[in-house]
Amino acid sequence: MATSFTPGEERWRGRLGTLRQVVRQELVARQLAAHLPGTPALRVLDVGCGQGTQLLRLARLGHHATGVDASAALLADLTAAIEEEPVELRERVRIVHGDVAELADLVPDAGFDAVLCHGVLMYFEDPGPPLAALARTVAPGGLVSLLVRNGDALAMRPGLQGDWEMAEAAFDRMSYGNRIGVTARADRLTDLAAALAGHGLAVRAWYGVRVFTDLAASDAPPPEGAELDTLLACEERAGRTDPYRGVAALTHVIAAPA
């Protein structure tokens, strides 16, 4: 099933490995790691796994990972990456081609210890159905990890760029044009928490992602070595610290069955 993400898919694929993507993926991984025990091996479901950055990280740590995505091209990228991994990792990974709207049929076996859904809700006008599907798949005592566009800070990017007309409009709406040329939707933290509660999930923690680097050019490469380490340390600290996390481009929410 095509979503509003589909027209921007090739731009997304072309920008993997850029500074903005490295910061996003690394921050989410670090923030998630704080909530996942290292042992025993967990059952992980990554809904909208795309090229599988987070799925592969977790599989390399010994967890059993299932990835679901509607994009054949991104799943082909993931499959190629998996084929370069050791046999024991390949045996821990399952890939399912399909849409989150069909999750109950695609993944009928619920009870996952961790359910990831990163950068997906923004492409659904109504987040209710995907949230219901995610809530169904998580085990008691498990967690749900959501990465959404921060609806409390939509005016930040255009304001810092001096686009005052766009900044003024952003205060009063929850849609925006993103870097891959697609109109998407943002979520305010309080609204998302209320929606999660309606599906039996409670917010346990939340973080900001890309506080300082959101204005980087879409094709900007990451720095190397110590400079990248320091940059990520600053982003990580800002992402867990008020008031910085509240103005990040993305909000990372960790929720669990209430």
C-alpha positions in Angstrom: 0.0 0.0 0.0 1.4 3.4 -1.0 1.6 6.1 1.7 2.6 9.7 1.5 6.2 8.6 2.1 6.3 6.8 -1.3 7.0 9.8 -3.5 10.0 10.7 -1.4 11.5 7.2 -1.0 14.3 7.7 -3.5 15.4 10.9 -1.9 15.4 9.1 1.5 17.6 6.3 0.1 20.0 8.7 -1.4 20.5 10.5 1.9 21.4 7.6 4.1 24.8 8.1 5.7 24.5 11.9 5.7 25.0 13.9 8.9 21.3 14.3 9.7 20.7 10.6 9.2 23.7 9.5 11.2 22.6 11.7 14.1 19.0 10.4 13.9 20.0 6.7 13.9 22.7 7.0 16.5 20.7 9.0 18.9 17.7 6.7 18.6 19.9 3.6 19.1 21.5 5.1 22.3 18.2 6.2 23.8 16.6 2.8 23.1 19.6 0.9 24.5 18.9 2.5 27.9 15.6 0.6 28.0 16.5 -2.8 26.6 18.3 -5.4 28.7 21.3 -7.0 27.0 20.2 -10.5 28.0 18.4 -12.7 27.4 17.8 -12.3 23.7 14.6 -10.4 23.0 11.9 -10.7 20.3 12.0 -7.4 18.4 9.5 -6.1 15.8 10.5 -3.2 13.7 7.4 -1.7 11.9 8.5 0.4 8.9 12.0 -0.9 9.3 13.1 0.5 5.9 16.8 -0.2 5.2 17.0 -1.8 8.7 19.5 0.3 10.5 18.0 -0.3 14.0 16.9 -3.8 13.2 20.5 -4.8 12.2 21.9 -3.1 15.3 19.7 -5.2 17.6 20.3 -8.4 15.6 24.0 -7.9 16.0 23.5 -7.7 19.7 21.9 -11.2 19.6 18.2 -10.3 19.5 15.7 -12.0 17.2 14.3 -9.3 14.9 11.4 -9.2 12.5 11.2 -6.2 10.1 8.0 -5.1 8.3 8.0 -2.5 5.5 5.9 -1.6 2.5 8.8 -0.6 0.3 10.2 -3.4 -1.8 13.3 -1.2 -2.6 14.2 -0.6 1.0 13.7 -4.2 1.9 16.0 -5.2 -1.0 18.6 -2.9 0.5 18.1 -4.6 3.9 18.3 -8.0 2.4 21.6 -7.2 0.7 23.0 -6.0 4.0 21.8 -9.1 5.8 23.5 -11.3 3.3 26.8 -9.8 4.2 26.3 -10.8 7.9 27.3 -14.1 9.6 25.0 -17.0 9.2 24.0 -16.9 12.9 22.7 -13.3 12.5 20.8 -14.1 9.3 19.0 -16.9 11.1 17.8 -14.4 13.7 16.2 -11.9 11.2 12.9 -12.2 9.4 11.7 -9.8 6.8 8.0 -9.2 5.9 6.9 -7.1 3.0 3.6 -5.3 3.8 1.9 -2.3 5.2 1.3 -1.4 8.9 -2.4 -1.3 8.1 -2.1 -5.1 7.5 0.1 -5.8 10.5 -2.4 -8.2 12.2 -2.3 -10.5 9.1 1.4 -10.0 8.4 2.6 -10.7 12.0 -0.2 -12.7 13.7 2.2 -13.8 16.5 2.1 -11.0 19.0 4.1 -10.9 22.3 7.2 -9.0 21.1 9.5 -7.7 23.8 10.2 -4.5 21.8 8.2 -2.9 19.1 9.8 -0.2 17.0 8.0 2.3 14.8 10.4 5.1 13.8 9.5 7.8 11.3 6.2 6.1 10.3 3.3 7.8 12.1 4.0 11.0 10.3 2.8 9.5 7.1 -0.6 8.6 8.4 -3.4 11.2 8.7 -4.9 9.2 11.6 -2.3 7.6 13.9 -5.1 5.7 15.7 -5.1 2.5 13.5 -1.3 2.1 13.5 -1.1 2.7 17.2 -3.7 0.1 17.8 -1.8 -2.4 15.7 1.4 -1.7 17.6 -0.3 -2.1 21.0 -1.6 -5.5 19.9 1.9 -6.8 19.1 3.8 -5.8 22.3 4.1 -8.3 25.2 3.2 -7.4 28.8 6.3 -5.9 30.2 7.6 -5.0 26.8 8.1 -1.6 25.2 7.1 0.4 22.2 9.6 2.9 20.7 8.1 5.7 18.5 10.0 8.3 16.6 7.7 11.2 15.4 8.1 14.7 14.1 7.9 17.1 17.1 4.7 19.0 16.8 5.7 21.3 19.6 8.6 22.7 17.6 7.4 23.0 14.0 8.2 26.7 13.9 11.8 26.2 14.9 13.3 25.2 11.5 11.6 27.9 9.4 12.2 30.5 12.1 15.9 29.8 12.4 16.0 29.9 8.6 14.4 33.3 8.6 11.2 32.1 6.8 8.8 34.1 9.0 5.7 33.4 7.0 6.2 29.7 7.3 7.2 30.0 10.9 4.1 31.9 11.8 1.9 29.3 10.1 3.7 26.5 11.8 2.5 27.5 15.3 -1.1 26.6 14.4 -0.8 23.5 12.3 0.4 19.9 12.5 1.5 19.4 8.9 4.8 20.4 7.3 6.8 19.8 4.1 9.8 17.6 4.9 13.2 17.3 3.3 12.3 14.5 1.0 9.6 16.6 -0.7 6.6 15.1 1.1 3.9 16.7 3.2 3.8 14.9 6.5 2.2 15.2 10.0 3.6 16.0 13.4 2.6 15.0 16.9 2.5 17.0 20.0 3.8 15.0 23.0 0.7 15.5 25.1 -1.6 14.4 22.2 0.6 11.4 21.5 0.6 10.4 25.1 -3.2 10.6 25.3 -3.5 8.5 22.1 -1.2 5.9 23.5 -3.2 5.8 26.7 -6.3 5.1 24.7 -4.6 1.9 23.5 -3.4 0.8 26.9 0.2 2.2 26.6 1.8 4.7 29.0 4.8 6.9 28.2 7.8 5.9 30.3 10.4 8.2 28.8 10.9 10.7 26.0 13.8 12.3 24.2 14.6 14.8 21.6 16.5 13.9 18.4 18.4 16.4 16.3 18.5 19.5 18.5 21.5 21.1 17.0 21.9 19.5 13.5 18.4 19.8 12.1 19.5 22.8 9.9 22.4 20.9 8.3 22.2 20.6 4.6 20.4 17.5 3.4 23.6 16.2 1.7 26.1 17.3 4.5 28.4 14.4 5.4 29.1 13.6 9.0 32.5 14.7 10.5 35.0 12.0 11.3 36.7 10.7 14.5 36.7 12.8 17.6 34.6 15.6 16.1 31.7 13.2 15.4 32.0 11.7 18.8 31.8 15.2 20.4 28.9 16.2 18.2 27.0 13.0 19.1 27.7 13.5 22.8 26.3 17.0 22.6 23.2 15.8 20.8 22.7 13.0 23.2 22.9 15.2 26.2 20.6 17.8 24.7 18.1 15.1 23.8 17.6 14.1 27.4 17.8 17.6 28.9 15.2 20.3 29.3 14.6 22.7 27.7 16.7 21.5 24.7 14.8 18.2 24.1 11.5 20.1 23.7 12.7 22.0 20.6 14.3 19.0 18.8 13.1 18.2 15.3 12.0 14.7 16.4 10.6 13.2 19.5 11.5 9.7 20.6 8.9 8.2 22.9 9.3 5.0 24.9 6.0 3.6 26.0 4.9 0.4 27.7 1.6 -1.5 28.5 0.0 0.3 31.4 
